[in-house]
Amino acid sequence: NTDKQKYVDNIFNCMDYAVMLQNNATKAGWITAFVGISLRDNGTDNVSGHAINAFQTIDYGKVYIDCTRSAGETAYDIDKLVTVDIGKPYEATYIFPSKYYPMFLHYNSNQTVQTIRLEQWPLTQW
């Protein structure tokens, strides 16, 4: 139900989505990390922070998930599998099909990953 939350600047933003997803995943018995990254806008060169989650999977290794709903976004199930490699574009693939986003629709944010500032796994992970 994380993506059903409405994005509101300075009230419920990407950090709140990432924390909520981590808490829900932990309650369900999954191990997830809170990840802070910085992104450079390729058009303006502005750098901003963003929060997402990481999951260690058996079949795909570490995967990054962005469940942030954009301001003004009305669709649910907009969780995205994202590419997080320093110096590479921040690209996403929608995980769940919907009438707004067909399955595996590719999304390019026009941003480049500058740093992975924080990756915090629960202490009980291993």
VOPAGU-2260 file (C-alpha; in pm, 1 decimal, decimal comma):
REM VOPAGU-2260
SITE   aa  ch    i         X         Y         Z
SITE  ASN   A    0       0,0       0,0       0,0
SITE  THR   A    1     304,7     229,6      -2,5
SITE  ASP   A    2     235,8     369,2    -346,7
SITE  LYS   A    3    -118,7     463,9    -248,1
SITE  GLN   A    4      25,8     745,8     -36,5
SITE  LYS   A    5       2,6    1089,8    -192,4
SITE  TYR   A    6     330,3    1270,7    -259,7
SITE  VAL   A    7     333,6    1608,3     -82,9
SITE  ASP   A    8     652,0    1819,6     -81,1
SITE  ASN   A    9     807,9    1848,3     267,0
SITE  ILE   A   10     532,6    1628,9     416,9
SITE  PHE   A   11     541,6    1287,0     246,5
SITE  ASN   A   12     822,6    1252,9      -7,4
SITE  CYS   A   13    1067,1     994,6    -144,4
SITE  MET   A   14    1227,3     938,5     196,3
SITE  ASP   A   15     887,9     862,6     350,9
SITE  TYR   A   16     807,4     618,0      68,0
SITE  ALA   A   17    1141,9     439,6     117,2
SITE  VAL   A   18    1101,7     418,1     495,6
SITE  MET   A   19     742,9     293,3     462,7
SITE  LEU   A   20     844,8      27,7     209,4
SITE  GLN   A   21    1134,2     -84,7     431,6
SITE  ASN   A   22     906,0    -109,0     735,8
SITE  ASN   A   23     638,9    -303,5     543,9
SITE  ALA   A   24     897,6    -538,0     391,0
SITE  THR   A   25    1056,2    -600,6     731,7
SITE  LYS   A   26     715,9    -684,7     882,1
SITE  ALA   A   27     665,7    -934,0     596,8
SITE  GLY   A   28    1003,1   -1097,0     674,1
SITE  TRP   A   29    1196,3    -950,5     377,7
SITE  ILE   A   30    1537,3    -794,0     410,4
SITE  THR   A   31    1561,5    -453,7     249,8
SITE  ALA   A   32    1790,7    -154,0     266,0
SITE  PHE   A   33    1718,1     216,6     268,6
SITE  VAL   A   34    1932,1     378,9      -2,2
SITE  GLY   A   35    2008,0     749,6     -44,9
SITE  ILE   A   36    2141,5     859,6    -382,4
SITE  SER   A   37    2219,6    1187,2    -553,7
SITE  LEU   A   38    2106,7    1253,3    -909,6
SITE  ARG   A   39    2227,4    1513,1   -1158,0
SITE  ASP   A   40    1969,5    1653,6   -1395,9
SITE  ASN   A   41    2122,7    1622,1   -1742,6
SITE  GLY   A   42    1948,7    1938,1   -1864,7
SITE  THR   A   43    2030,1    2179,3   -1581,3
SITE  ASP   A   44    2321,3    2008,4   -1400,1
SITE  ASN   A   45    2129,7    2053,4   -1071,6
SITE  VAL   A   46    2200,0    1778,3    -819,4
SITE  SER   A   47    1929,8    1651,5    -585,0
SITE  GLY   A   48    1890,3    1370,5    -335,5
SITE  HIS   A   49    1653,8    1076,8    -371,6
SITE  ALA   A   50    1561,0     782,2    -149,0
SITE  ILE   A   51    1487,6     430,8    -272,1
SITE  ASN   A   52    1519,9      72,6    -146,1
SITE  ALA   A   53    1741,1    -224,7    -224,6
SITE  PHE   A   54    1657,7    -593,0    -195,7
SITE  GLN   A   55    1906,9    -879,6    -210,7
SITE  THR   A   56    1747,8   -1148,1    -428,0
SITE  ILE   A   57    1851,4   -1503,6    -501,5
SITE  ASP   A   58    1790,4   -1486,4    -875,2
SITE  TYR   A   59    1891,0   -1127,3    -964,2
SITE  GLY   A   60    2129,8   -1029,3    -685,3
SITE  LYS   A   61    2084,4    -678,5    -550,7
SITE  VAL   A   62    1792,3    -490,9    -706,1
SITE  TYR   A   63    1685,3    -132,9    -647,0
SITE  ILE   A   64    1318,1     -36,5    -617,8
SITE  ASP   A   65    1170,4     313,5    -640,8
SITE  CYS   A   66     813,8     323,8    -513,4
SITE  THR   A   67     783,4     703,3    -502,1
SITE  ARG   A   68     467,0     838,3    -654,4
SITE  SER   A   69     533,1    1167,6    -831,2
SITE  ALA   A   70     357,2    1484,4    -720,0
SITE  GLY   A   71      30,2    1497,2    -909,4
SITE  GLU   A   72      50,1    1126,4    -997,9
SITE  THR   A   73    -284,0     949,4    -966,9
SITE  ALA   A   74    -196,6     593,3   -1070,2
SITE  TYR   A   75    -120,8     320,2    -818,8
SITE  ASP   A   76     116,6      27,3    -864,3
SITE  ILE   A   77     388,5     250,8   -1003,7
SITE  ASP   A   78     673,3      63,6    -836,1
SITE  LYS   A   79     981,8      67,0   -1054,1
SITE  LEU   A   80    1294,3    -145,2   -1083,8
SITE  VAL   A   81    1572,6     113,4   -1121,3
SITE  THR   A   82    1931,1     120,7   -1241,8
SITE  VAL   A   83    2168,2     263,7    -980,6
SITE  ASP   A   84    2522,8     279,1   -1112,4
SITE  ILE   A   85    2741,9     583,7   -1050,5
SITE  GLY   A   86    2784,7     784,6   -1368,8
SITE  LYS   A   87    2502,6     600,3   -1548,8
SITE  PRO   A   88    2148,5     718,4   -1628,2
SITE  TYR   A   89    1884,5     665,9   -1360,0
SITE  GLU   A   90    1647,1     446,9   -1557,0
SITE  ALA   A   91    1339,1     263,2   -1443,5
SITE  THR   A   92    1114,1     -17,6   -1554,9
SITE  TYR   A   93     761,2     -29,3   -1416,3
SITE  ILE   A   94     701,8    -361,9   -1241,3
SITE  PHE   A   95     323,1    -388,2   -1238,1
SITE  PRO   A   96      94,3    -342,7   -1536,9
SITE  SER   A   97    -186,1     -91,3   -1512,7
SITE  LYS   A   98    -404,6     102,7   -1747,7
SITE  TYR   A   99    -155,3     389,3   -1709,3
SITE  TYR   A  100     167,8     193,1   -1739,5
SITE  PRO   A  101     187,1    -131,3   -1936,4
SITE  MET   A  102     412,3    -397,3   -1788,2
SITE  PHE   A  103     782,0    -331,2   -1826,9
SITE  LEU   A  104     738,1      18,0   -1968,3
SITE  HIS   A  105    1080,8     175,5   -1964,4
SITE  TYR   A  106    1121,1     519,1   -1808,2
SITE  ASN   A  107    1424,9     743,2   -1850,9
SITE  SER   A  108    1436,9    1023,9   -1594,4
SITE  ASN   A  109    1701,1    1233,1   -1777,7
SITE  GLN   A  110    1911,1    1211,6   -1461,9
SITE  THR   A  111    2250,3    1056,4   -1393,1
SITE  VAL   A  112    2345,6     882,2   -1068,1
SITE  GLN   A  113    2620,6    1085,7    -898,7
SITE  THR   A  114    2663,2     906,2    -567,2
SITE  ILE   A  115    2515,3     633,1    -356,0
SITE  ARG   A  116    2521,4     826,9     -31,3
SITE  LEU   A  117    2377,2     571,4     205,7
SITE  GLU   A  118    2293,6     206,5     196,9
SITE  GLN   A  119    2164,4      90,2     531,1
SITE  TRP   A  120    2075,0    -274,8     575,0
SITE  PRO   A  121    1916,1    -400,3     896,6
SITE  LEU   A  122    2171,3    -527,1    1149,2
SITE  THR   A  123    2010,1    -871,1    1145,1
SITE  GLN   A  124    2050,8    -919,5     769,9
SITE  TRP   A  125    2321,6   -1188,9     778,5
